[in-house]
Amino acid sequence: MLRFFSKFKYLALTLFILSAIIITLFYNALKPQETLPIYQPSMVKAELVDSTIQYVKKYHTIADFKLINQNGDTITQDNYKDKIYVADFFFTTCPTICPIMTGNMAEIQKKTMPYDDVMLLSHSVTPQIDSVPQLKKYALDKGVNDRKWNLVTGDKKQIYELARKSYLAVLNDGDGGLYDMIHTENFILVDKKKRIRGFYDGTNPEDMDKLIHDIEILKAE
């Protein structure tokens, strides 16, 4: 009897390994794939959505833009073509939430550095103060990698319209005029088709962990 089992032990071992592989493949095939929602204005809290697009239920994407980064380069939607990116709104002289947000964005930069298809985009909400030299100074101080992360300034009305009508990031109404001011802790995750896939509190460490996790989900799509 022992001689019989000895004779077929290699066959039994081979069958065991094959069975384990087949079971693993079946498990992965049947396991539901994790996906992220595609946010439309109608899905977001009404106070975050401009009244003109509040009832839009499909096809919402980030509008085209033309802004200037910390190096004086023109940045448009083409720089983010076929990219996953995280967007936020800040100003360099902000003493409250912006330093925390920028620190968290720097951490996202570090964790996504190996990924060429993941970028960051920070919009100044005080473009009249945040000139190119001011943004460059801030970028150097915060460890911004120019290849990965653009800090942008430009036309205030354009930036504010992006915040309100594209990124759905701002609670208060306004026209982007002289006395209009937006201040939001929201980070917005945008996919390669310019669609919003997530909102996160840029001051919350747990939300930052979720954001990194969600970036991995988008990369796997």
Secondary structure, DSSP 4 states (H G I P E B T S, - for coil): -HHHHHHHHHHHHHHHHHHHHHHHHHHHHHSPPP------GGGS-GGGS-TTSTT--S---PPP-EEE-TTS-EEEGGGGTT-EEEEEEE-TT--SHHHHHHHHHHHHHHHHTT-TTEEEEEEES-TTT--HHHHHHHHHHHT--TTTEEEEB--HHHHHHIIIIIS---SS---S-TT------EEEEE-TTS-EEEEEETT-HHHHHHHHHHHHHHHH-
